[in-house]
Each structure stands twice: as C-alpha cells, then as structure tokens.
Amino acid sequence: MEKEIKSCFIIMPISDQDGYDKGHFNRVYEHLIKPACIKAGFKPIRADEEVKTNYIVVDIIRKILDSEMVLCDLSAKNPNVLYELGLRQAFNRKVVLNKNKKTNRIFDIQGLRTI
C-alpha cells in the first residue's frame, strides 16, 4: 500500500512584482519553496499549476481550506497573498509564513513569526 503524500498549497506572488527582477518569484518557487516542501514530505501545489477548466477562485479557496499545510510568501506585500492568508487563518488551519529581507514586516500580522 502506497503512502499518500500530503499537499502543501503555496500562496505567493505568481506574476512579476514591482521592485523585483522578471521571473523572481518563479525562481523562488522552483529553487527554494518546491524543493523544501518535497524534502518535508509534502506535494507543493501553486494555483497556476492546476490544469482544470473550471473557475480558478473555487479551486484556490478549496486548496486554501483543504490542504494539510499552506506556505505563504509575504514578500512584496501582494494583496492577493494577504487575502488568501486571511482565509486560511479564519479557519485556524496550519500555515508557514515566510518573507524576504527586502519586505518590511506587515503591521496586522507582525506578531506572527516568519522564516
């Protein structure tokens, strides 16, 4: 019997952000976040990797609520990221927060630890 791999939904900027090199967040995902998730025994899933033909917001909300773990990259203070983090926190589900040194702490969540 094969062991089921737990999922880790990745909440992070997907498109290019002001003040960052083109493709920065894709590189962060591919070279840092994805390998770390796999090493920790989770299958990383990012919203743009879904290949369904339904309404993307429904899939994102389902992943936010149903994934065993969520990793949230606060770098660049992206509003979509903060909205999705709020949904996860509203249901008191596990989440790991990370940000880069370039991004200042965010007032409303500054009391939560980030890596």
DSSP file (Angstrom, degrees, kcal/mol; ACC not computed):
  #  RESIDUE AA STRUCTURE BP1 BP2  ACC     N-H-->O    O-->H-N    N-H-->O    O-->H-N    TCO  KAPPA ALPHA  PHI   PSI    X-CA   Y-CA   Z-CA
    1    1 A M              0   0    0      0, 0.0     2,-0.3     0, 0.0     0, 0.0   0.000 360.0 360.0 360.0 126.8    0.0    0.0    0.0
    2    2 A E        -     0   0    0      1,-0.1     2,-0.3     0, 0.0     0, 0.0  -0.566 360.0-116.5 -81.9 139.1    1.5    3.3   -1.1
    3    3 A K        -     0   0    0     -2,-0.3     2,-0.3     1,-0.1    -1,-0.1  -0.566  29.5-121.3 -74.2 131.5    1.6    6.2    1.4
    4    4 A E        -     0   0    0     -2,-0.3     2,-0.4     1,-0.1    -1,-0.1  -0.583  23.6-129.3 -75.6 132.6   -0.5    9.2    0.4
    5    5 A I        -     0   0    0     -2,-0.3    37,-0.1    37,-0.0     2,-0.1  -0.697  20.5-127.4 -84.8 129.1    1.6   12.4    0.0
    6    6 A K  E     -a   42   0A   0     35,-0.8    37,-3.3    -2,-0.4     2,-0.3  -0.415  24.5-122.6 -72.4 149.9    0.2   15.3    1.9
    7    7 A S  E     -a   43   0A   0     35,-0.2    62,-1.6    59,-0.1    61,-0.5  -0.726  17.7-164.1 -99.2 146.5   -0.4   18.5    0.0
    8    8 A C  E     -ab  44  69A   0     35,-2.5    37,-2.3    -2,-0.3     2,-0.4  -0.962  13.6-149.8-125.9 111.0    1.1   22.0    0.7
    9    9 A F  E     -ab  45  70A   0     60,-2.1    62,-2.2    -2,-0.5     2,-0.6  -0.667  12.7-141.5 -81.9 133.0   -0.7   24.8   -1.1
   10   10 A I  E     -ab  46  71A   0     35,-3.1     2,-0.7    -2,-0.4    37,-0.6  -0.857  12.8-167.0-101.9 117.8    1.7   27.7   -1.9
   11   11 A I  E     + b   0  72A   0     60,-3.1    62,-3.0    -2,-0.6    35,-0.0  -0.919  38.0 120.3-101.8 116.2    0.3   31.2   -1.5
   12   12 A M  S    S-     0   0    0     -2,-0.7     2,-0.1    60,-0.2    62,-0.1  -0.982  70.1 -69.8-164.0 163.3    2.7   33.6   -3.2
   13   13 A P        -     0   0    0      0, 0.0     4,-0.1     0, 0.0    62,-0.0  -0.455  41.9-178.4 -60.3 135.7    3.0   36.2   -5.9
   14   14 A I        +     0   0    0     -2,-0.1    12,-0.1     2,-0.1     2,-0.1   0.772  61.5  57.0-105.1 -40.6    2.8   34.5   -9.2
   15   15 A S  S    S-     0   0    0      1,-0.1    10,-0.1    10,-0.1     2,-0.1  -0.377 104.5 -76.3 -85.5 169.6    3.2   37.4  -11.6
   16   16 A D        -     0   0    0     -2,-0.1     2,-0.3     8,-0.1    -1,-0.1  -0.386  50.1-148.7 -64.9 143.7    6.2   39.8  -11.7
   17   17 A Q    >   -     0   0    0      4,-0.3     3,-1.7    -4,-0.1     7,-0.1  -0.869  23.8 -94.2-117.8 148.4    6.1   42.4   -8.9
   18   18 A D  T 3  S+     0   0    0     -2,-0.3     3,-0.1     1,-0.2    -1,-0.0  -0.336 111.4  24.9 -58.1 137.2    7.4   45.9   -8.8
   19   19 A G  T 3  S+     0   0    0      1,-0.3     2,-0.3    -2,-0.0    -1,-0.2   0.463 105.8  95.4  87.2   2.0   10.9   46.1   -7.4
   20   20 A Y  S <  S-     0   0    0     -3,-1.7    -1,-0.3    56,-0.0     3,-0.1  -0.939  80.4-102.0-125.4 147.8   11.8   42.5   -8.3
   21   21 A D    >   -     0   0    0     -2,-0.3     3,-2.1     1,-0.1    -4,-0.3  -0.277  53.8 -84.1 -61.8 151.3   13.6   41.1  -11.3
   22   22 A K  T 3  S+     0   0    0      1,-0.3    -1,-0.1     2,-0.1    -7,-0.0  -0.355 117.5  13.3 -56.3 130.2   11.5   39.5  -14.0
   23   23 A G  T 3> S+     0   0    0     -3,-0.1     4,-2.1    -9,-0.1    -1,-0.3   0.497  85.8 134.0  81.9   4.0   10.8   35.8  -13.0
   24   24 A H  H <> S+     0   0    0     -3,-2.1     4,-2.3     1,-0.2     5,-0.2   0.916  71.8  44.5 -53.2 -51.5   12.0   36.3   -9.4
   25   25 A F  H  > S+     0   0    0     -4,-0.3     4,-2.1     1,-0.2    -1,-0.2   0.794 109.9  55.1 -72.0 -27.3    9.0   34.6   -7.7
   26   26 A N  H  > S+     0   0    0     -3,-0.2     4,-2.8     2,-0.2    -1,-0.2   0.899 109.9  47.8 -66.7 -39.1    9.1   31.7  -10.2
   27   27 A R  H  X S+     0   0    0     -4,-2.1     4,-2.7     2,-0.2     5,-0.4   0.914 110.0  51.8 -66.8 -41.8   12.7   31.1   -9.3
   28   28 A V  H  X>S+     0   0    0     -4,-2.3     5,-2.2    -5,-0.2     4,-1.8   0.927 114.0  44.8 -58.6 -44.3   12.0   31.3   -5.6
   29   29 A Y  I  <>S+     0   0    0     -4,-2.1     5,-3.0     3,-0.2    -2,-0.2   0.960 118.0  41.2 -64.7 -51.8    9.2   28.7   -6.1
   30   30 A E  I  <5S+     0   0    0     -4,-2.8    -2,-0.2     1,-0.2    -1,-0.2   0.857 126.4  30.8 -67.6 -36.7   11.2   26.3   -8.3
   31   31 A H  I  <5S+     0   0    0     -4,-2.7    -1,-0.2    -5,-0.2    -3,-0.2   0.648 134.4  15.1-102.6 -16.8   14.6   26.5   -6.4
   32   32 A L  I  X5S+     0   0    0     -4,-1.8     4,-1.8    -5,-0.4    -3,-0.2   0.711 125.2  36.9-119.8 -61.0   13.6   27.2   -2.8
   33   33 A I  I  ><S+     0   0    0     -5,-2.2     4,-2.5     2,-0.2     5,-0.2   0.947 116.0  48.3 -68.0 -51.2   10.0   26.5   -1.9
   34   34 A K  H  ><S+     0   0    0     -5,-3.0     4,-2.3    -6,-0.3     5,-0.2   0.932 114.1  45.4 -59.3 -50.1    9.2   23.5   -4.0
   35   35 A P  H  > S+     0   0    0      0, 0.0     4,-2.5     0, 0.0    -1,-0.2   0.885 112.5  52.5 -62.1 -36.1   12.4   21.5   -3.0
   36   36 A A  H  X S+     0   0    0     -4,-1.8     4,-1.7     2,-0.2    -2,-0.2   0.912 109.8  48.4 -65.5 -42.0   11.8   22.4    0.7
   37   37 A C  H  <>S+     0   0    0     -4,-2.5     5,-2.8     2,-0.2     4,-0.3   0.931 112.3  48.2 -62.2 -46.2    8.2   21.1    0.5
   38   38 A I  H ><5S+     0   0    0     -4,-2.3     3,-1.5     1,-0.2    -2,-0.2   0.919 110.4  51.3 -61.6 -44.5    9.2   17.9   -1.2
   39   39 A K  H 3<5S+     0   0    0     -4,-2.5    -1,-0.2     1,-0.3    -2,-0.2   0.838 107.9  53.5 -61.3 -33.1   12.0   17.3    1.4
   40   40 A A  T 3<5S-     0   0    0     -4,-1.7    -1,-0.3    -5,-0.2    -2,-0.2   0.463 125.4-102.9 -82.2  -1.3    9.5   17.9    4.2
   41   41 A G  T < 5S+     0   0    0     -3,-1.5   -35,-0.8    -4,-0.3     2,-0.3   0.703  81.2 122.2  90.6  20.9    7.2   15.2    2.7
   42   42 A F  E   < -a    6   0A   0     -5,-2.8    -1,-0.3    -6,-0.1   -35,-0.2  -0.861  61.9-128.3-115.7 150.5    4.6   17.4    1.0
   43   43 A K  E     -a    7   0A   0    -37,-3.3   -35,-2.5    -2,-0.3     2,-0.2  -0.877  31.9-137.8 -92.4 112.5    3.4   17.8   -2.5
   44   44 A P  E     -a    8   0A   0      0, 0.0     2,-0.4     0, 0.0   -35,-0.2  -0.503  23.1-175.7 -73.8 138.1    3.7   21.5   -3.4
   45   45 A I  E     -a    9   0A   0    -37,-2.3   -35,-3.1    -2,-0.2     2,-0.3  -0.992   6.9-170.0-136.0 126.7    0.8   23.0   -5.3
   46   46 A R  E >   -a   10   0A   0     -2,-0.4     3,-2.6   -37,-0.2     4,-0.4  -0.900  34.5-114.9-114.6 148.1    0.6   26.5   -6.7
   47   47 A A  G >  S+     0   0    0    -37,-0.6     3,-1.1    -2,-0.3    -1,-0.1   0.804 113.5  56.0 -53.2 -36.4   -2.6   28.0   -8.1
   48   48 A D  G 3  S+     0   0    0      1,-0.2    -1,-0.3     3,-0.1     8,-0.0   0.512  96.0  67.1 -78.9  -1.6   -1.2   28.4  -11.6
   49   49 A E  G <  S+     0   0    0     -3,-2.6    -1,-0.2     2,-0.0     2,-0.2   0.581  74.6 104.4 -91.3 -11.1   -0.2   24.7  -11.8
   50   50 A E    <   -     0   0    0     -3,-1.1     6,-0.0    -4,-0.4     9,-0.0  -0.492  53.2-164.5 -70.1 137.9   -3.9   23.5  -11.8
   51   51 A V        +     0   0    0     -2,-0.2     2,-0.2     2,-0.0    -1,-0.1  -0.228  43.7 122.4-119.5  43.1   -5.0   22.3  -15.3
   52   52 A K        -     0   0    0      2,-0.1     4,-0.1     1,-0.1    -2,-0.0  -0.590  60.0-135.9 -98.5 164.7   -8.8   22.3  -14.8
   53   53 A T  S    S+     0   0    0     -2,-0.2     2,-0.1     2,-0.1     3,-0.1   0.107  71.3  97.2-108.3  22.1  -11.3   24.3  -16.9
   54   54 A N  S    S-     0   0    0      1,-0.1     2,-0.4     2,-0.0    -2,-0.1  -0.360  92.2 -57.1-100.7-174.4  -13.4   25.5  -14.0
   55   55 A Y    >>  -     0   0    0      1,-0.2     4,-1.2    -2,-0.1     3,-0.8  -0.490  46.2-147.7 -67.8 117.2  -13.5   28.8  -12.1
   56   56 A I  H 3> S+     0   0    0     -2,-0.4     4,-2.5     1,-0.3     5,-0.2   0.806  92.3  61.6 -60.9 -34.3  -10.0   29.3  -10.6
   57   57 A V  H 3> S+     0   0    0      1,-0.2     4,-2.6     2,-0.2    -1,-0.3   0.880 101.5  53.1 -62.8 -37.2  -11.2   31.1   -7.5
   58   58 A V  H <> S+     0   0    0     -3,-0.8     4,-2.3     2,-0.2    -1,-0.2   0.924 110.3  47.5 -62.6 -44.3  -13.1   28.0   -6.4
   59   59 A D  H  X S+     0   0    0     -4,-1.2     4,-2.5     2,-0.2    -2,-0.2   0.913 111.9  50.3 -62.8 -43.2  -10.0   25.8   -6.8
   60   60 A I  H  X S+     0   0    0     -4,-2.5     4,-2.7     2,-0.2    -2,-0.2   0.940 111.9  46.2 -62.5 -47.7   -7.9   28.3   -4.8
   61   61 A I  H  X S+     0   0    0     -4,-2.6     4,-2.2     1,-0.2     5,-0.2   0.906 112.1  51.5 -62.8 -40.9  -10.3   28.5   -1.9
   62   62 A R  H  X S+     0   0    0     -4,-2.3     4,-2.8    -5,-0.2     5,-0.2   0.916 112.4  46.0 -61.8 -42.8  -10.7   24.8   -1.8
   63   63 A K  H  X S+     0   0    0     -4,-2.5     4,-1.9     2,-0.2   -54,-0.2   0.900 110.2  54.1 -67.0 -40.5   -6.9   24.4   -1.7
   64   64 A I  H  < S+     0   0    0     -4,-2.7    -1,-0.2    -5,-0.2    -2,-0.2   0.905 119.2  33.9 -58.9 -41.7   -6.6   27.1    1.0
   65   65 A L  H  < S+     0   0    0     -4,-2.2    -2,-0.2    -5,-0.2    -1,-0.2   0.830 124.4  39.1 -85.3 -33.5   -9.1   25.3    3.2
   66   66 A D  H  < S+     0   0    0     -4,-2.8    -3,-0.2    -5,-0.2    -2,-0.2   0.658  84.2 105.1 -98.6 -17.0   -8.4   21.6    2.4
   67   67 A S     <  -     0   0    0     -4,-1.9   -59,-0.1    -5,-0.2    27,-0.1  -0.369  69.9-132.4 -67.8 143.6   -4.6   21.4    2.1
   68   68 A E  S    S+     0   0    0    -61,-0.5     2,-0.3     1,-0.2    26,-0.3   0.841  90.8  12.8 -62.4 -33.0   -2.8   19.8    5.1
   69   69 A M  E     -b    8   0A   0    -62,-1.6   -60,-2.1    24,-0.1     2,-0.4  -0.985  64.8-158.1-142.9 150.4   -0.3   22.7    5.0
   70   70 A V  E     -bc   9  95A   0     24,-0.6    26,-2.8    -2,-0.3     2,-0.5  -0.999   4.5-158.7-128.3 135.7   -0.1   26.1    3.4
   71   71 A L  E     -bc  10  96A   0    -62,-2.2   -60,-3.1    -2,-0.4     2,-0.5  -0.970  12.7-164.1-110.9 127.2    3.1   28.0    2.9
   72   72 A C  E     -bc  11  97A   0     24,-3.2    26,-2.6    -2,-0.5     2,-0.8  -0.950   9.1-156.0-119.7 117.9    2.6   31.7    2.4
   73   73 A D  E     - c   0  98A   0    -62,-3.0    26,-0.2    -2,-0.5    24,-0.1  -0.830   8.2-174.9 -94.1 109.7    5.3   34.0    1.0
   74   74 A L    >   +     0   0    0     24,-3.3     3,-2.1    -2,-0.8    25,-0.2   0.458  38.2 130.8 -83.5  -2.7    4.6   37.5    2.2
   75   75 A S  G >  S+     0   0    0     23,-0.4     3,-0.5     1,-0.3    -2,-0.1  -0.266  74.4  16.5 -56.1 136.0    7.4   39.1    0.1
   76   76 A A  G 3  S-     0   0    0      1,-0.2    -1,-0.3    24,-0.1   -58,-0.1   0.376 106.7-107.0  80.4  -0.3    6.2   42.1   -1.9
   77   77 A K  G <   -     0   0    0     -3,-2.1    -1,-0.2     1,-0.2    -2,-0.1   0.885  48.7-167.3  49.1  46.5    3.1   42.5    0.3
   78   78 A N    <>  -     0   0    0     -3,-0.5     4,-2.1     1,-0.1     3,-0.2  -0.483  19.5-140.6 -68.4 126.9    0.9   41.2   -2.6
   79   79 A P  H  > S+     0   0    0      0, 0.0     4,-2.2     0, 0.0     5,-0.2   0.856 100.9  53.3 -60.9 -36.7   -2.8   41.9   -1.8
   80   80 A N  H  > S+     0   0    0      2,-0.2     4,-2.4     1,-0.2     5,-0.2   0.905 108.5  50.8 -64.0 -40.0   -4.0   38.6   -3.2
   81   81 A V  H  > S+     0   0    0      1,-0.2     4,-2.5     2,-0.2    -1,-0.2   0.931 110.9  47.9 -61.7 -46.4   -1.5   36.8   -1.0
   82   82 A L  H  X S+     0   0    0     -4,-2.1     4,-2.1     2,-0.2    -2,-0.2   0.880 111.1  51.3 -64.8 -37.9   -2.8   38.6    2.1
   83   83 A Y  H  X S+     0   0    0     -4,-2.2     4,-1.8     2,-0.2    -1,-0.2   0.935 111.8  46.5 -62.1 -47.3   -6.4   37.9    1.2
   84   84 A E  H  X S+     0   0    0     -4,-2.4     4,-2.0     1,-0.2    -2,-0.2   0.878 110.5  52.8 -66.4 -37.8   -5.7   34.2    0.8
   85   85 A L  H  X S+     0   0    0     -4,-2.5     4,-2.7     1,-0.2    -1,-0.2   0.912 106.3  54.7 -61.3 -42.2   -3.7   34.1    4.1
   86   86 A G  H  X S+     0   0    0     -4,-2.1     4,-2.1     1,-0.2    -2,-0.2   0.885 106.6  51.0 -59.3 -40.0   -6.7   35.7    5.8
   87   87 A L  H  X S+     0   0    0     -4,-1.8     4,-0.9     2,-0.2    -1,-0.2   0.934 111.3  47.4 -62.3 -45.9   -9.0   32.9    4.5
   88   88 A R  H ><>S+     0   0    0     -4,-2.0     5,-1.6     1,-0.2     3,-0.8   0.925 113.7  47.3 -62.1 -45.0   -6.6   30.3    5.8
   89   89 A Q  H ><5S+     0   0    0     -4,-2.7     3,-1.8     1,-0.2    -1,-0.2   0.833 101.6  64.8 -67.5 -32.5   -6.3   32.0    9.2
   90   90 A A  H 3<5S+     0   0    0     -4,-2.1    -1,-0.2     1,-0.3    -2,-0.2   0.787 107.0  43.4 -60.9 -26.6  -10.1   32.5    9.5
   91   91 A F  T <<5S-     0   0    0     -4,-0.9    -1,-0.3    -3,-0.8    -2,-0.2   0.255 111.7-122.5-102.8  10.7  -10.4   28.7    9.6
   92   92 A N  T < 5 +     0   0    0     -3,-1.8     2,-0.3     1,-0.2    -3,-0.2   0.880  56.4 156.4  52.7  46.4   -7.5   28.3   12.1
   93   93 A R      < -     0   0    0     -5,-1.6    -1,-0.2     1,-0.1   -24,-0.1  -0.697  49.9 -84.3-102.7 156.2   -5.6   26.0    9.7
   94   94 A K        +     0   0    0    -26,-0.3   -24,-0.6    -2,-0.3     2,-0.3  -0.295  52.9 168.4 -62.8 136.0   -1.8   25.4    9.7
   95   95 A V  E     -c   70   0A   0    -26,-0.2     2,-0.5    -3,-0.0   -24,-0.2  -0.986  26.6-149.4-150.2 139.8    0.3   27.9    7.7
   96   96 A V  E     -c   71   0A   0    -26,-2.8   -24,-3.2    -2,-0.3     2,-0.4  -0.948  19.7-153.0-107.8 128.1    4.0   28.6    7.5
   97   97 A L  E     +c   72   0A   0     -2,-0.5    18,-2.3    16,-0.4     2,-0.3  -0.850  19.1 168.5-103.7 134.7    4.8   32.3    6.8
   98   98 A N  E     +c   73   0A   0    -26,-2.6   -24,-3.3    -2,-0.4   -23,-0.4  -0.970   4.3 169.2-138.4 159.2    8.0   33.4    5.0
   99   99 A K        -     0   0    0     -2,-0.3     2,-0.1   -26,-0.2     6,-0.0  -0.972  32.8-106.3-157.6 162.3    9.3   36.6    3.5
  100  100 A N    >   -     0   0    0     -2,-0.3     3,-0.8     1,-0.1   -24,-0.1  -0.455  34.2-109.3 -88.4 169.1   12.5   38.0    2.2
  101  101 A K  T 3  S+     0   0    0      1,-0.2    -1,-0.1    -2,-0.1     0, 0.0   0.761 114.4  66.6 -68.2 -24.5   14.6   40.6    4.0
  102  102 A K  T 3  S+     0   0    0      2,-0.1     2,-0.5     1,-0.0    -1,-0.2   0.784  88.4  77.7 -66.9 -28.7   13.6   43.3    1.4
  103  103 A T  S <  S-     0   0    0     -3,-0.8     3,-0.1     1,-0.0   -28,-0.1  -0.732  79.8-134.3 -91.2 124.2   10.0   43.2    2.6
  104  104 A N        -     0   0    0     -2,-0.5   -27,-0.1     1,-0.1    -4,-0.1  -0.316  37.9 -85.9 -67.9 157.9    9.2   45.0    5.9
  105  105 A R        -     0   0    0      1,-0.1     2,-0.5    -6,-0.0    -1,-0.1  -0.338  44.2-117.7 -63.4 148.5    7.0   43.3    8.4
  106  106 A I    >>  -     0   0    0      1,-0.1     3,-1.2     3,-0.1     4,-0.7  -0.803  17.1-134.5 -95.8 126.0    3.3   43.8    7.8
  107  107 A F  G >4 S+     0   0    0     -2,-0.5     3,-1.2     1,-0.3     4,-0.3   0.863  98.9  48.9 -49.1 -53.9    1.5   45.6   10.7
  108  108 A D  G 34 S+     0   0    0      1,-0.3    -1,-0.3     2,-0.1     3,-0.1   0.717 125.7  28.1 -66.5 -21.2   -1.5   43.4   11.1
  109  109 A I  G X4 S+     0   0    0     -3,-1.2     3,-1.9     1,-0.1    -1,-0.3   0.190  83.0 113.2-122.9  16.7    0.5   40.1   11.2
  110  110 A Q  T << S+     0   0    0     -3,-1.2    -2,-0.1    -4,-0.7    -3,-0.1   0.722  71.7  64.3 -65.0 -20.0    3.8   41.4   12.6
  111  111 A G  T 3  S+     0   0    0     -4,-0.3     2,-0.3    -3,-0.1    -1,-0.3   0.608  87.4  86.1 -77.9 -10.6    3.2   39.4   15.8
  112  112 A L  S <  S-     0   0    0     -3,-1.9     2,-0.1     1,-0.1    -3,-0.1  -0.718  86.6-113.1 -90.8 140.3    3.4   36.1   13.8
  113  113 A R        -     0   0    0     -2,-0.3   -16,-0.4     2,-0.0     2,-0.3  -0.441  32.3-167.5 -72.5 142.4    6.8   34.5   13.2
  114  114 A T              0   0    0     -2,-0.1   -16,-0.3    -4,-0.1   -18,-0.0  -0.910 360.0 360.0-124.4 157.1    8.1   34.4    9.7
  115  115 A I              0   0    0    -18,-2.3   -17,-0.2    -2,-0.3    -1,-0.1   0.337 360.0 360.0-116.3 360.0   11.0   32.5    8.2
